[in-house]
């Protein structure tokens, strides 16, 4: 469909398409098999100035919005969700600085992140605090000019690979979620270490590690916003980032449909290509329709955010839950169209199906997203 992209937006898509075809697709199976972080591809993405899409011009960014980030993420996801996750997770990591950081923090960190020389990561989830983000146990205690962090973060994308981390910790546990604060923590800070790289079902090339804080001293000036604002910073960040997760679902599903369609046009059974069978044609039609519906919702949510619309939680959650559920269904159907070959690693369909599952889990499970949507409906109606 024609989404009437500007010349600049079409250029972003074309750049990402070239990276996808020339750099990602030839090595995606190897990266998945060996769980290799795609450092060289991330460097190519940085050289193409794609990290600048997240960041205003005054901090050496391109001054574009969430919509352009979604365009880039969608196209990279069409090639490999691991690469797209590593890219998007850096944006998630520095969004708290962009949203709530002070001028000095933005001037210090955003140009480095815009260049792609440094990656970021977002540290909210803990062993006992996943969907219940207000239950985090990591503590930050003020001692003179420093906050001392103690605790553990779990399943952090870009963990160990990122240089800059936005970390959420309790500064006043008695206040519950209102006692959380956000901090900038640099890799290499004394008392900050990493657990093992997780062995995952999907997105195996992306790095997922535990973050460990043991009397880690953070300067007071590294607090993002004010003390007690951490939970609000986290929720604002996720409201803006969830359409990008939706765009991952759209791109991944588009890639799966392309693979399934190409296969259906050459695979013969009963002396005919399987694309001539009505059952297969109807599957392909449903896949294409679902992708286009999700794309429309994701694009609308992204543009609503870029337009300055304030009340975006419901729309943002809808774009994430619909597109990720769609991606799981479409990749499953792609495996089915491939039949026995779809179950083999020789073809990309099984990897895409494995990768799709994480989209229903990270950045808020789809069950939580449905709760966000329903509670907003009950409170505000249509």
C-alpha positions in Angstrom: 0.0 0.0 0.0 1.1 3.6 -0.6 1.7 5.4 2.7 2.7 8.6 1.0 6.2 8.6 2.5 8.3 11.7 2.1 11.5 11.6 0.1 13.5 11.4 3.3 11.4 8.6 4.7 11.7 6.6 1.5 15.5 7.1 1.7 15.5 5.7 5.3 13.6 2.6 4.0 15.9 2.2 1.1 19.1 2.4 3.2 17.7 -0.2 5.6 16.6 -2.4 2.7 20.2 -2.4 1.4 21.6 -3.3 4.8 19.0 -6.0 5.1 19.7 -7.6 1.7 23.5 -7.2 1.6 24.6 -7.5 5.2 21.9 -9.2 7.3 20.3 -12.0 5.2 23.5 -13.6 4.1 24.6 -14.2 7.7 21.4 -14.4 9.8 21.4 -18.2 10.0 25.1 -18.2 11.1 24.5 -15.5 13.7 21.5 -17.4 15.1 23.3 -20.8 15.2 26.4 -19.4 16.9 24.7 -16.7 19.0 27.0 -14.1 17.7 26.3 -10.5 18.5 26.0 -8.6 15.2 28.7 -6.0 15.9 29.7 -5.4 12.3 26.1 -5.0 11.2 25.4 -2.6 14.1 28.4 -0.6 13.0 27.0 -0.5 9.5 23.7 0.8 10.9 25.6 3.4 12.8 27.6 4.5 9.8 24.3 4.9 7.9 23.3 7.4 10.6 20.2 5.3 11.6 20.8 5.8 15.3 20.4 9.6 14.7 16.7 9.0 13.9 15.9 8.8 17.6 17.6 12.1 18.5 16.9 15.8 18.0 19.2 17.9 15.7 20.5 19.9 18.7 22.1 16.7 20.0 23.6 15.7 16.6 20.5 13.7 15.6 18.3 14.0 12.5 15.3 15.4 14.3 12.9 12.8 13.0 10.3 10.9 15.1 9.0 7.6 16.2 7.4 7.0 12.8 10.8 7.1 11.1 12.3 4.8 13.8 9.4 2.4 13.1 10.2 2.5 9.3 13.8 1.6 10.0 13.0 -1.1 12.6 10.4 -2.7 10.4 12.8 -3.1 7.5 15.6 -4.4 9.6 13.2 -6.9 11.2 12.3 -8.2 7.8 15.9 -9.4 7.6 16.6 -10.5 11.2 14.8 -9.7 14.4 18.0 -10.1 16.4 19.6 -7.2 14.6 16.5 -5.1 14.8 16.2 -5.8 18.5 19.8 -4.8 19.2 19.2 -1.6 17.3 15.8 -0.7 18.8 17.0 -1.7 22.3 19.6 1.0 22.2 16.9 3.6 21.4 14.9 2.2 24.4 17.9 2.6 26.6 18.4 6.3 25.8 14.8 7.3 25.6 14.6 8.0 29.3 17.5 10.5 28.9 15.7 12.1 25.9 12.3 12.2 27.7 13.4 13.3 31.2 17.1 14.0 31.2 18.5 17.5 31.9 20.4 19.6 29.4 23.8 18.5 30.7 22.9 14.8 30.5 21.5 15.2 27.0 24.6 17.1 25.8 26.9 14.5 27.4 25.3 11.3 26.2 23.0 11.8 23.2 25.7 12.8 20.7 27.6 9.6 21.5 24.5 7.5 21.1 23.5 9.3 17.9 26.7 8.4 16.3 26.3 4.7 17.0 29.7 4.7 18.7 28.0 3.7 21.9 25.0 1.5 22.5 22.5 1.9 25.3 20.3 -0.6 27.3 17.2 -0.3 29.5 17.4 -1.8 33.0 13.9 -2.3 34.6 13.1 -6.0 34.7 14.3 -8.1 37.7 14.0 -11.7 38.8 10.9 -10.9 40.9 9.7 -7.8 39.0 8.6 -8.4 35.4 5.1 -7.3 34.6 4.9 -5.9 38.1 7.5 -3.2 37.5 6.6 -1.5 40.8 8.0 -4.5 42.7 11.7 -3.8 41.8 14.1 -4.6 44.6 17.3 -2.9 43.4 18.1 -0.1 45.8 19.9 3.2 45.5 21.0 4.8 48.8 22.3 8.4 48.9 25.7 8.7 50.5 27.2 12.1 50.1 27.6 13.0 46.4 26.8 9.4 45.3 24.0 6.9 45.1 25.1 3.4 46.0 23.3 0.8 43.9 22.7 -2.8 45.0 20.6 -5.4 43.2 20.1 -7.4 40.0 18.4 -6.7 36.7 17.4 -9.7 34.5 17.0 -10.4 30.8 18.5 -7.0 29.7 18.8 -6.7 25.9 22.2 -5.4 24.9 23.5 -6.3 28.3 27.3 -6.4 28.3 27.4 -4.9 24.8 26.0 -1.5 25.7 28.1 1.3 27.1 25.3 3.3 28.7 22.5 1.9 30.9 19.4 3.6 32.2 18.7 1.8 35.5 15.6 1.9 37.7 16.1 1.5 41.5 14.2 2.2 44.7 15.4 5.3 46.6 12.4 5.1 49.0 11.0 1.5 49.1 8.2 2.6 51.6 6.5 4.6 48.8 6.2 1.6 46.4 6.3 2.6 42.7 6.5 6.3 43.8 9.8 5.5 45.5 11.6 4.5 42.3 14.2 6.6 40.6 16.1 6.4 37.3 19.9 6.6 36.9 22.5 6.6 34.1 25.2 4.0 34.7 28.2 3.6 32.5 29.8 0.2 31.7 33.0 -0.2 33.6 31.8 1.6 36.8 33.2 -0.2 39.8 30.6 -2.5 41.3 28.8 -3.0 38.0 29.1 -6.5 36.5 27.3 -8.9 34.1 26.0 -12.4 34.4 26.2 -15.0 31.7 24.8 -14.5 28.2 21.4 -16.1 28.1 20.8 -19.1 25.8 17.5 -18.2 24.2 14.8 -19.8 22.0 14.8 -16.9 19.5 16.7 -13.7 18.8 19.8 -15.7 19.6 22.2 -13.2 18.1 21.1 -10.4 20.4 22.8 -10.2 23.7 20.7 -10.8 26.8 22.4 -10.7 30.2 21.9 -10.1 33.9 23.1 -6.8 35.3 24.7 -7.1 38.8 25.2 -4.1 41.1 27.3 -4.6 44.2 27.9 -1.3 46.1 28.0 0.5 42.7 28.6 4.2 43.3 26.8 6.5 40.9 27.3 10.3 41.0 24.2 12.3 42.1 24.2 14.1 38.7 23.5 10.8 37.0 19.9 10.7 38.3 17.4 11.2 35.5 14.7 13.7 36.6 13.9 13.9 40.3 14.0 11.3 43.0 10.8 9.3 42.9 10.1 9.9 39.2 11.6 6.6 38.0 8.3 4.8 37.5 6.8 7.7 35.6 10.0 7.9 33.4 9.8 4.2 32.7 6.1 4.3 31.7 6.5 7.3 29.5 9.5 5.5 27.8 7.5 2.4 27.2 4.5 4.3 25.8 6.8 5.8 23.1 8.7 2.6 22.4 5.9 0.0 22.0 4.9 1.0 18.5 8.5 0.1 17.5 7.9 -3.4 18.9 4.8 -3.4 16.7 7.0 -2.5 13.8 9.3 -5.4 14.6 6.2 -7.7 14.3 5.2 -6.1 11.0 8.7 -6.5 9.5 9.2 -10.0 10.7 5.8 -11.1 9.4 6.5 -9.4 6.1 9.8 -11.4 5.7 8.0 -14.6 6.6 5.2 -13.9 4.0 7.8 -13.2 1.3 9.6 -16.5 2.1 6.4 -18.5 2.1 5.1 -16.9 -1.1 8.3 -17.6 -3.0 8.3 -21.2 -1.8 4.6 -21.7 -2.7 5.3 -20.6 -6.2 7.9 -23.2 -6.9 7.0 -26.2 -4.6 5.0 -28.8 -6.6 2.5 -31.3 -5.3 0.1 -33.4 -7.4 1.9 -31.9 -10.5 0.9 -28.3 -9.6 2.6 -25.6 -7.5 1.0 -25.3 -4.1 0.2 -21.7 -4.8 -2.5 -23.0 -7.1 -4.3 -24.6 -4.2 -7.1 -22.6 -2.7 -6.2 -23.6 0.8 -2.7 -22.1 0.4 -3.9 -19.1 -1.4 -6.3 -18.3 1.4 -3.5 -18.6 3.9 -1.4 -16.2 1.9 -4.3 -13.8 1.6 -5.0 -13.8 5.3 -1.3 -13.3 6.1 -1.0 -10.3 3.8 -4.2 -8.8 5.2 -3.2 -9.2 8.8 0.2 -7.6 8.1 -1.3 -4.6 6.4 -3.8 -4.1 9.2 -1.0 -4.2 11.8 1.1 -1.8 9.7 -1.7 0.7 9.6 -2.2 0.5 13.4 1.6 0.8 14.1 2.0 3.8 11.8 -1.0 5.5 13.2 0.3 5.1 16.8 3.7 6.4 15.8 2.3 9.4 14.1 0.0 10.1 17.1 3.1 10.2 19.3 5.0 12.4 16.9 2.1 14.8 16.7 2.4 15.5 20.4 -0.8 13.6 21.5 -0.5 13.1 25.2 -2.9 10.3 26.0 -1.2 7.5 24.0 -1.0 4.5 26.4 -4.0 2.7 25.0 -3.1 3.2 21.4 0.6 2.3 22.0 -0.5 -0.9 23.8 -2.9 -1.8 20.9 -0.2 -1.4 18.3 2.2 -3.7 20.2 -0.3 -6.4 21.1 -2.0 -6.6 17.7 1.2 -6.6 15.7 3.0 -9.1 17.9 0.1 -11.5 18.0 -0.1 -11.1 14.2 3.6 -11.9 13.8 3.2 -15.1 15.8 0.3 -16.2 13.6 1.9 -15.3 10.3 5.2 -17.0 11.1 3.4 -20.1 12.2 1.5 -20.1 9.0 4.7 -19.6 7.0 6.1 -22.8 8.6 2.9 -24.6 7.7 3.2 -23.6 4.1 6.8 -24.9 4.0 5.5 -28.1 5.5 8.3 -30.5 6.6 10.9 -28.1 5.2 9.6 -25.3 7.4 10.6 -27.3 10.4 14.2 -27.5 9.2 16.9 -24.9 9.9 17.9 -25.0 6.2 15.0 -22.6 5.6 14.4 -19.3 7.5 10.8 -19.9 8.5 11.5 -21.9 11.7 13.8 -19.2 12.9 11.2 -16.5 12.2 8.7 -18.5 14.2 11.1 -18.8 17.1 12.0 -15.2 17.0 8.3 -14.0 16.9 7.5 -15.3 20.3 9.6 -12.7 22.2 7.5 -9.9 20.7 4.5 -11.1 22.8 6.7 -11.0 25.9 9.2 -8.1 26.1 8.3 -4.5 26.8 5.2 -5.7 28.6 3.6 -9.0 28.0 0.5 -9.0 25.8 -1.6 -9.9 28.8 -0.5 -6.7 30.5 -1.1 -4.7 27.3 -4.7 -6.0 27.2 -5.1 -4.9 30.8 -3.8 -1.4 29.9 -6.2 -1.2 27.1 -9.2 -2.5 29.1 -8.6 -0.3 32.1 -8.3 2.8 29.9 -11.6 1.8 28.2 -13.4 1.4 31.5 -12.0 4.7 32.8 -12.5 6.9 29.7 -14.7 5.0 27.3 -14.2 5.5 23.6 
